[in-house]
Amino acid sequence: MWRKVVFLLIGALLALSLILVSRTLMFTHSPLSSLPVELPVIGDESVDHLGEAVQIATLSPQVSDAAQRSQFSEFHTFLATTYPAMHARIKKETINENSLLYTWKGSNKDKLPVLLLAHQDVVPVEPGTEGDWQYPPFSGRVAGGYIWGRGSWDNKGNLLAMMEALEMLIESGFSPERTIMLAFGHDEETGGQQGAKAIAELLRQRGQRFEFILDEGTTLAKGFIPGIKEPVAMIGIAEKGYLTLSLTVESEGGHSSVPPRITAIGRLSSALHRLQEQGLPKQLSEPVSGMLSAIGPSLPFANRMILANLWLFKPLVLRALERQPFTNAYIRTSLAPTMLSAGVKENLLPQSARAIVNFRVLPGQNSGQVIQQVGAIIDDDGVTVRRQGPLSEPSRMSTLDSFGYRQLTLATSQIFPGVLPVPSLLFAATDSRHYAALSEQVFRFTPITIGPDDLARLHGTNERIAVQDFKRAVQFYFQLLKNSAIVKQQ
């Protein structure tokens, strides 16, 4: 009897091993094919242009701030002066005073246009931190192989690279068969209501549709994936939703010499601790599953076997991903307490304590589900949970067999030979969410290389972009637009 059981167990293990190994051996990349192309040479003059653009402090505008609005007017003049061929050939429209829409008409009206997005506005520099910058934040200094300053990465690097590419295409005599459009909002950092949303609504009223839309987003990531030394081109096929909740605790207050067993601040702190300690549920959304499937064949055999057999190893993968903040954000609706307010004097018990918690919602979930989960985790009727501020649900997922994704992977392979393009999920919110009704295929990708040490520079101190990265970004947009606009080759 026992001998039969042992033989059955050995047979089962051998069968399982055979399945695991055979699936791993079949877990390979689809071959990337692209003909060699002659790329334009990008001179230092283009780099200087980005430095000049950074010097114009187009901070996210306040409606009543006339002085700030003048910065956008100065930026528009800079663009018109710096790119004369483009402004002579391409139709330009100004929306809500500060946002820009460019249209380069193609010869084939039967083909849907492509739309590239960027934003002109930048976040301010936190007061008191100016001295922490290696170079002044609005100097646009070119030094040490980088262009330094607020907006060099987010998002004037993209915007200027697009303009440089279009200027070169026009000067080369190129004529698009497919219409090319560019939309540059002016208030992305504050929600895009007057910029991207207004442009998208205008295009919707005109009945405009697009073959694909490309906005800023995920990058060529280097050093984030154990076992892969080379950069991986993370092409965002979806982005997380955006939700903010306020947690409020009310109390009778009183003198601090006779406190209750738990104060309003203590009760709120306990709620925040439970939220952060437990977190929201882990799951592998479709964009992340697709990313793991694309990355897996490049990993060492043991790791490749795990990703080739997620049906068995999914819990192990989830545990591994949750260990680091960056990878944890791929598998969870993230939560971050960002603001606290309570009390007016050191010897008075506050009658109200309030916290603001920001959530980035995974595809496959929605804001209503998150609010329910938050309430269940806090499990305290004395804590009031309310939604506040802007809300955007997770985006629709773009498809990998679409024209847009094929064009992005083609241009990536042409500009960055040997770099693996993979689908990915963008954690942040972009202007692209306002354009979702205008195309089934919306992508988010910034063609620059970043490592773990660069993350703190985004919206932080010493923002910069490598000179070589900026030059390759110009080449990327040049090739992407050229490929996409030649209909007869598609």
C-alpha positions as CSV (number, residue, x, y, z in Angstrom):
1,M,0.0,0.0,0.0
2,W,2.6,2.5,1.1
3,R,4.8,1.5,-1.9
4,K,2.0,2.4,-4.3
5,V,1.5,5.8,-2.6
6,V,5.2,6.5,-2.9
7,F,5.2,5.5,-6.6
8,L,2.2,7.7,-7.2
9,L,3.8,10.7,-5.5
10,I,7.1,10.2,-7.4
11,G,5.0,9.9,-10.6
12,A,3.1,13.1,-9.8
13,L,6.3,15.0,-9.0
14,L,7.9,13.8,-12.3
15,A,4.8,14.8,-14.2
16,L,4.8,18.2,-12.5
17,S,8.5,18.7,-13.2
18,L,8.0,17.8,-16.8
19,I,5.2,20.3,-17.1
20,L,7.2,23.1,-15.4
21,V,10.3,22.5,-17.5
22,S,8.5,22.1,-20.8
23,R,6.5,25.3,-20.2
24,T,9.7,27.1,-19.3
25,L,11.5,26.0,-22.5
26,M,8.6,27.2,-24.6
27,F,8.6,30.5,-22.7
28,T,10.4,32.6,-25.3
29,H,10.3,36.1,-26.9
30,S,8.5,36.7,-30.2
31,P,11.3,37.8,-32.6
32,L,11.6,41.6,-33.1
33,S,12.1,42.5,-36.7
34,S,13.0,46.0,-37.9
35,L,15.0,47.1,-40.9
36,P,18.0,49.3,-40.2
37,V,17.1,53.0,-40.6
38,E,19.2,56.1,-41.1
39,L,18.6,58.3,-38.1
40,P,19.0,62.0,-38.0
41,V,22.0,63.4,-36.2
42,I,20.9,65.5,-33.3
43,G,23.2,68.4,-32.6
44,D,23.9,70.4,-29.4
45,E,21.7,73.2,-30.6
46,S,18.7,71.0,-29.8
47,V,20.0,70.5,-26.3
48,D,20.4,74.2,-25.9
49,H,16.8,74.7,-26.9
50,L,15.6,72.5,-24.0
51,G,17.8,74.5,-21.7
52,E,16.2,77.7,-22.9
53,A,12.7,76.2,-22.5
54,V,13.5,75.3,-18.8
55,Q,14.4,78.9,-18.1
56,I,10.8,79.9,-18.8
57,A,9.0,79.1,-15.5
58,T,5.7,77.9,-16.8
59,L,4.4,76.9,-13.3
60,S,1.0,75.2,-13.1
61,P,-1.2,78.3,-13.5
62,Q,-3.6,80.0,-11.1
63,V,-6.6,81.6,-12.9
64,S,-6.0,85.0,-11.3
65,D,-2.3,85.1,-11.7
66,A,-1.7,87.3,-14.7
67,A,2.1,87.3,-14.2
68,Q,2.2,83.5,-14.4
69,R,0.0,83.5,-17.5
70,S,2.6,85.7,-19.2
71,Q,5.1,82.9,-18.8
72,F,3.0,80.7,-21.1
73,S,2.8,83.5,-23.6
74,E,6.6,83.8,-23.5
75,F,6.9,80.1,-23.9
76,H,4.7,80.2,-27.0
77,T,6.8,82.9,-28.5
78,F,9.9,80.8,-27.8
79,L,8.4,77.8,-29.6
80,A,7.3,79.9,-32.7
81,T,10.8,81.5,-32.9
82,T,12.7,78.3,-32.3
83,Y,10.7,76.1,-34.8
84,P,9.9,78.4,-37.7
85,A,9.5,75.7,-40.3
86,M,6.9,73.9,-38.2
87,H,4.9,77.1,-37.5
88,A,4.9,78.0,-41.1
89,R,3.7,74.6,-42.3
90,I,1.4,73.3,-39.5
91,K,-1.9,74.7,-38.3
92,K,-1.7,76.0,-34.7
93,E,-4.7,76.6,-32.4
94,T,-4.7,78.2,-29.0
95,I,-7.3,76.8,-26.5
96,N,-8.2,78.6,-23.3
97,E,-5.4,81.1,-23.8
98,N,-2.5,78.8,-22.9
99,S,-3.0,75.4,-24.4
100,L,-1.8,74.5,-27.9
101,L,-3.1,72.2,-30.6
102,Y,-1.1,71.5,-33.8
103,T,-2.4,69.8,-36.9
104,W,-0.2,68.6,-39.8
105,K,-2.6,67.5,-42.5
106,G,-1.9,64.2,-44.2
107,S,-2.7,63.4,-47.8
108,N,-4.8,60.3,-47.0
109,K,-8.1,61.3,-45.4
110,D,-9.2,57.7,-45.0
111,K,-6.6,57.0,-42.3
112,L,-7.2,58.1,-38.8
113,P,-4.7,60.6,-37.4
114,V,-2.2,60.0,-34.6
115,L,-2.1,62.3,-31.6
116,L,0.9,63.0,-29.4
117,L,0.5,64.7,-26.0
118,A,2.7,66.7,-23.7
119,H,2.2,69.4,-21.2
120,Q,3.8,72.8,-20.8
121,D,3.4,73.4,-17.1
122,V,5.8,72.3,-14.4
123,V,5.4,71.9,-10.6
124,P,6.9,74.6,-8.4
125,V,10.1,74.2,-6.4
126,E,9.4,73.6,-2.7
127,P,10.3,76.9,-0.9
128,G,13.5,76.6,1.1
129,T,15.0,73.8,-1.0
130,E,16.4,76.0,-3.8
131,G,19.8,75.8,-2.3
132,D,19.8,72.0,-2.4
133,W,19.8,72.1,-6.2
134,Q,23.2,71.4,-7.9
135,Y,22.3,74.2,-10.4
136,P,19.4,76.7,-9.9
137,P,16.1,75.0,-10.7
138,F,15.2,77.3,-13.6
139,S,18.7,77.8,-15.0
140,G,18.4,75.1,-17.8
141,R,22.1,74.5,-17.2
142,V,23.8,72.0,-19.5
143,A,26.6,70.4,-17.5
144,G,28.1,66.9,-16.7
145,G,26.1,65.3,-19.6
146,Y,22.7,66.5,-18.3
147,I,20.2,69.3,-18.8
148,W,19.3,70.5,-15.3
149,G,16.1,72.2,-14.1
150,R,12.5,71.9,-13.3
151,G,10.6,70.5,-16.3
152,S,13.7,69.1,-18.1
153,W,12.2,65.6,-17.5
154,D,8.6,66.4,-16.7
155,N,7.6,67.3,-19.3
156,K,9.4,69.8,-21.5
157,G,11.9,67.1,-22.4
158,N,9.1,65.3,-24.3
159,L,7.5,68.4,-25.6
160,L,10.8,69.8,-27.1
161,A,11.8,66.4,-28.4
162,M,8.5,66.3,-30.4
163,M,9.0,69.8,-31.7
164,E,12.6,69.1,-32.7
165,A,11.5,65.9,-34.5
166,L,8.7,67.7,-36.4
167,E,11.0,70.5,-37.4
168,M,13.5,68.0,-38.8
169,L,10.8,66.1,-40.7
170,I,9.5,69.3,-42.3
171,E,13.0,70.5,-43.2
172,S,13.8,67.1,-44.8
173,G,10.9,67.5,-47.2
174,F,8.7,64.8,-45.6
175,S,5.0,64.9,-46.3
176,P,2.8,62.7,-44.1
177,E,0.0,60.5,-45.6
178,R,-1.6,60.1,-42.2
179,T,-2.4,63.4,-40.3
180,I,-0.2,64.1,-37.3
181,M,-1.5,66.1,-34.3
182,L,0.1,67.4,-31.2
183,A,-1.8,68.7,-28.1
184,F,0.1,70.5,-25.3
185,G,-2.0,71.3,-22.2
186,H,-1.0,74.0,-19.7
187,D,-2.3,72.6,-16.4
188,E,-1.6,68.9,-16.3
189,E,0.0,69.2,-12.9
190,T,-3.3,70.6,-11.5
191,G,-5.7,68.1,-13.2
192,G,-5.8,69.3,-16.8
193,Q,-9.3,70.8,-16.5
194,Q,-8.6,73.9,-18.6
195,G,-6.0,72.4,-20.8
196,A,-6.2,68.7,-21.9
197,K,-9.9,68.4,-21.0
198,A,-10.8,71.5,-23.0
199,I,-8.8,70.3,-26.0
200,A,-10.3,66.8,-25.9
201,E,-13.8,68.3,-25.7
202,L,-13.2,70.5,-28.7
203,L,-11.9,67.4,-30.7
204,R,-14.9,65.4,-29.6
205,Q,-17.3,68.1,-30.8
206,R,-15.5,68.0,-34.2
207,G,-16.1,64.2,-34.3
208,Q,-12.3,63.6,-34.3
209,R,-11.0,60.0,-33.7
210,F,-7.4,58.8,-33.6
211,E,-5.6,55.6,-34.6
212,F,-3.6,55.9,-31.4
213,I,-2.7,58.5,-28.7
214,L,0.7,58.7,-27.0
215,D,1.3,60.6,-23.8
216,E,4.2,60.8,-21.3
217,G,4.5,57.8,-19.0
218,T,6.7,54.8,-18.2
219,T,10.3,54.8,-19.4
220,L,13.3,52.7,-20.3
221,A,13.8,51.3,-16.8
222,K,17.3,50.2,-15.8
223,G,18.1,48.4,-12.6
224,F,14.6,47.8,-11.4
225,I,14.3,44.1,-12.4
226,P,16.6,41.6,-10.7
227,G,18.4,39.5,-13.3
228,I,18.2,42.0,-16.1
229,K,21.0,44.5,-16.5
230,E,19.9,46.2,-19.7
231,P,17.1,48.8,-19.8
232,V,13.6,47.5,-20.5
233,A,11.3,49.7,-22.5
234,M,8.1,49.9,-20.4
235,I,5.3,50.9,-22.7
236,G,2.3,51.9,-20.6
237,I,-0.9,50.3,-21.9
238,A,-2.9,51.4,-18.9
239,E,-2.7,53.8,-16.0
240,K,-4.0,53.6,-12.5
241,G,-7.0,55.6,-11.3
242,Y,-6.8,58.6,-9.0
243,L,-8.8,58.8,-5.7
244,T,-8.4,61.0,-2.6
245,L,-10.2,60.3,0.7
246,S,-10.5,62.4,3.8
247,L,-10.6,60.6,7.2
248,T,-12.2,62.7,9.9
249,V,-12.6,62.1,13.7
250,E,-14.8,64.5,15.7
251,S,-14.4,64.9,19.5
252,E,-15.7,67.1,22.3
253,G,-12.3,68.7,22.9
254,G,-11.5,70.1,26.3
255,H,-8.4,70.8,28.3
256,S,-5.3,68.6,27.7
257,S,-4.9,68.0,31.5
258,V,-7.9,65.7,31.5
259,P,-7.7,63.7,28.3
260,P,-10.1,60.9,27.3
261,R,-8.7,57.4,26.9
262,I,-8.2,58.0,23.2
263,T,-8.1,61.5,21.6
264,A,-9.3,62.5,18.2
265,I,-5.7,62.4,17.0
266,G,-5.1,59.0,18.6
267,R,-8.2,57.5,17.0
268,L,-7.2,58.9,13.6
269,S,-3.7,57.7,14.0
270,S,-4.9,54.2,14.7
271,A,-7.0,54.2,11.6
272,L,-4.1,55.3,9.5
273,H,-1.9,52.7,11.1
274,R,-4.4,49.9,10.3
275,L,-4.6,51.1,6.7
276,Q,-0.9,51.2,6.1
277,E,-0.2,48.0,8.1
278,Q,-2.8,45.9,6.2
279,G,-2.8,47.7,2.8
280,L,-5.3,46.9,0.1
281,P,-5.5,43.5,-1.5
282,K,-2.8,42.2,-3.8
283,Q,-3.6,41.1,-7.3
284,L,-2.0,40.7,-10.8
285,S,-3.9,43.0,-13.1
286,E,-3.8,42.3,-16.9
287,P,-1.1,45.0,-17.7
288,V,1.2,43.5,-15.0
289,S,0.6,39.9,-16.1
290,G,1.5,41.0,-19.6
291,M,4.6,42.7,-18.4
292,L,5.8,39.7,-16.5
293,S,5.1,37.4,-19.5
294,A,7.2,39.7,-21.7
295,I,10.1,40.0,-19.3
296,G,10.2,36.4,-18.2
297,P,12.1,34.9,-21.1
298,S,15.0,37.2,-20.4
299,L,15.5,36.0,-16.8
300,P,17.7,33.3,-15.4
301,F,16.2,29.8,-15.7
302,A,14.8,29.5,-12.2
303,N,13.0,32.9,-12.4
304,R,11.9,32.2,-15.9
305,M,10.3,28.9,-14.7
306,I,8.4,30.8,-12.0
307,L,6.9,33.3,-14.5
308,A,6.2,30.6,-17.1
309,N,4.1,28.9,-14.5
310,L,2.1,31.6,-12.8
311,W,-0.8,29.2,-12.4
312,L,1.3,27.5,-9.7
313,F,3.7,30.2,-8.5
314,K,1.4,33.3,-8.4
315,P,1.4,33.6,-4.6
316,L,5.2,33.4,-4.6
317,V,5.4,36.1,-7.2
318,L,3.1,38.4,-5.3
319,R,5.1,38.0,-2.1
320,A,8.3,38.9,-4.0
321,L,6.8,41.9,-5.7
322,E,5.4,43.4,-2.5
323,R,8.8,43.6,-0.8
324,Q,9.9,46.8,-2.6
325,P,7.8,50.0,-2.9
326,F,8.2,50.3,-6.6
327,T,7.2,46.7,-7.4
328,N,4.5,46.7,-4.7
329,A,2.8,49.5,-6.6
330,Y,2.3,47.1,-9.5
331,I,0.2,44.7,-7.5
332,R,-1.8,47.0,-5.2
333,T,-4.0,50.0,-5.1
334,S,-1.5,52.1,-3.3
335,L,-2.3,54.4,-0.5
336,A,-0.4,57.4,0.9
337,P,-1.4,59.7,3.8
338,T,-0.3,63.1,2.4
339,M,-1.8,65.7,4.8
340,L,-2.7,65.9,8.5
341,S,-4.5,68.7,10.4
342,A,-5.6,68.8,14.0
343,G,-5.4,71.2,17.0
344,V,-4.8,74.9,17.4
345,K,-2.9,75.0,20.8
346,E,-0.6,72.7,22.7
347,N,-2.9,72.5,25.8
348,L,-6.3,72.1,24.0
349,L,-7.7,68.8,22.8
350,P,-8.7,69.2,19.2
351,Q,-12.3,68.8,18.4
352,S,-11.5,67.5,14.9
353,A,-8.6,65.6,13.4
354,R,-8.4,65.1,9.7
355,A,-6.1,63.2,7.3
356,I,-5.9,63.2,3.5
357,V,-5.1,59.9,1.9
358,N,-4.3,59.6,-1.8
359,F,-4.9,56.3,-3.7
360,R,-3.8,55.1,-7.1
361,V,-6.3,52.5,-8.1
362,L,-5.4,49.3,-10.0
363,P,-7.1,48.4,-13.2
364,G,-9.9,45.9,-12.5
365,Q,-10.9,47.9,-9.4
366,N,-12.9,51.1,-9.1
367,S,-13.2,53.9,-6.6
368,G,-16.4,52.5,-5.0
369,Q,-14.7,49.2,-4.2
370,V,-11.7,51.0,-2.7
371,I,-13.9,53.1,-0.4
372,Q,-15.6,50.0,0.8
373,Q,-12.3,48.3,1.4
374,V,-11.0,51.3,3.3
375,G,-14.0,51.3,5.6
376,A,-13.7,47.6,6.3
377,I,-10.0,47.9,7.2
378,I,-10.5,50.9,9.5
379,D,-13.6,49.3,11.1
380,D,-14.4,52.3,13.2
381,D,-17.7,54.1,13.0
382,G,-16.0,57.1,14.7
383,V,-13.9,57.7,11.6
384,T,-15.8,59.4,8.7
385,V,-14.5,58.5,5.2
386,R,-15.4,60.9,2.4
387,R,-14.2,61.3,-1.2
388,Q,-12.7,64.7,-2.1
389,G,-11.0,66.4,-5.0
390,P,-10.6,65.1,-8.5
391,L,-11.4,61.5,-9.4
392,S,-10.4,59.3,-12.3
393,E,-11.1,55.7,-12.6
394,P,-8.4,53.3,-13.9
395,S,-8.0,53.5,-17.7
396,R,-9.0,51.0,-20.3
397,M,-6.2,48.7,-21.3
398,S,-4.8,49.2,-24.8
399,T,-4.1,46.1,-26.9
400,L,-0.8,44.6,-27.9
401,D,-1.9,43.6,-31.4
402,S,-2.9,47.2,-32.3
403,F,-1.3,49.4,-34.9
404,G,-0.2,51.8,-32.1
405,Y,1.6,49.3,-30.0
406,R,3.3,47.8,-33.1
407,Q,4.5,51.3,-34.1
408,L,5.9,52.0,-30.6
409,T,7.7,48.7,-30.4
410,L,9.1,49.2,-33.9
411,A,10.4,52.7,-33.1
412,T,11.9,51.5,-29.8
413,S,13.8,48.6,-31.6
414,Q,15.1,51.1,-34.2
415,I,16.3,53.7,-31.7
416,F,17.3,51.4,-28.8
417,P,18.7,48.2,-30.4
418,G,18.7,45.3,-28.0
419,V,16.3,46.9,-25.6
420,L,13.2,44.8,-24.8
421,P,9.9,46.5,-25.2
422,V,7.2,45.2,-22.8
423,P,3.7,46.3,-21.9
424,S,3.5,48.0,-18.5
425,L,1.2,49.9,-16.1
426,L,1.7,53.6,-15.3
427,F,1.2,54.5,-11.6
428,A,0.6,58.2,-12.1
429,A,-2.3,60.1,-13.7
430,T,-1.6,61.8,-17.1
431,D,-3.5,64.1,-19.4
432,S,-4.3,61.1,-21.6
433,R,-7.3,60.2,-19.4
434,H,-9.1,63.2,-20.8
435,Y,-8.7,61.8,-24.4
436,A,-9.9,58.2,-23.6
437,A,-13.1,58.7,-25.6
438,L,-11.2,59.6,-28.7
439,S,-9.3,56.4,-29.3
440,E,-9.4,52.7,-28.3
441,Q,-5.6,52.8,-28.2
442,V,-4.0,55.1,-25.7
443,F,-0.3,54.6,-24.6
444,R,2.0,56.3,-22.1
445,F,5.7,56.2,-22.7
446,T,8.7,58.6,-22.2
447,P,11.7,57.4,-24.3
448,I,14.4,58.1,-21.7
449,T,16.4,55.8,-19.4
450,I,16.0,56.0,-15.6
451,G,17.3,54.0,-12.7
452,P,16.1,53.7,-9.1
453,D,18.1,56.8,-8.0
454,D,16.3,58.9,-10.5
455,L,12.8,58.5,-9.1
456,A,13.3,61.1,-6.3
457,R,14.2,63.7,-9.0
458,L,10.7,63.6,-10.5
459,H,8.9,66.6,-8.9
460,G,11.9,66.7,-6.6
461,T,15.3,68.3,-6.2
462,N,17.8,68.2,-9.0
463,E,15.4,67.2,-11.8
464,R,17.4,66.5,-14.9
465,I,17.6,64.6,-18.2
466,A,20.7,63.1,-19.8
467,V,21.8,64.9,-23.0
468,Q,22.1,61.5,-24.7
469,D,18.6,60.6,-23.6
470,F,17.2,63.8,-25.0
471,K,18.9,63.4,-28.3
472,R,17.6,59.8,-28.6
473,A,14.1,61.0,-27.6
474,V,14.2,63.4,-30.6
475,Q,15.2,60.4,-32.8
476,F,12.4,58.3,-31.3
477,Y,9.7,60.8,-32.1
478,F,11.2,61.4,-35.6
479,Q,11.1,57.7,-36.4
480,L,7.7,57.0,-34.7
481,L,6.0,59.8,-36.7
482,K,7.7,58.9,-39.9
483,N,6.8,55.2,-39.6
484,S,3.2,56.0,-38.5
485,A,2.5,58.6,-41.2
486,I,3.6,56.5,-44.2
487,V,0.5,54.5,-45.0
488,K,1.8,52.4,-47.9
489,Q,4.3,50.6,-45.7
490,Q,1.7,49.5,-43.2
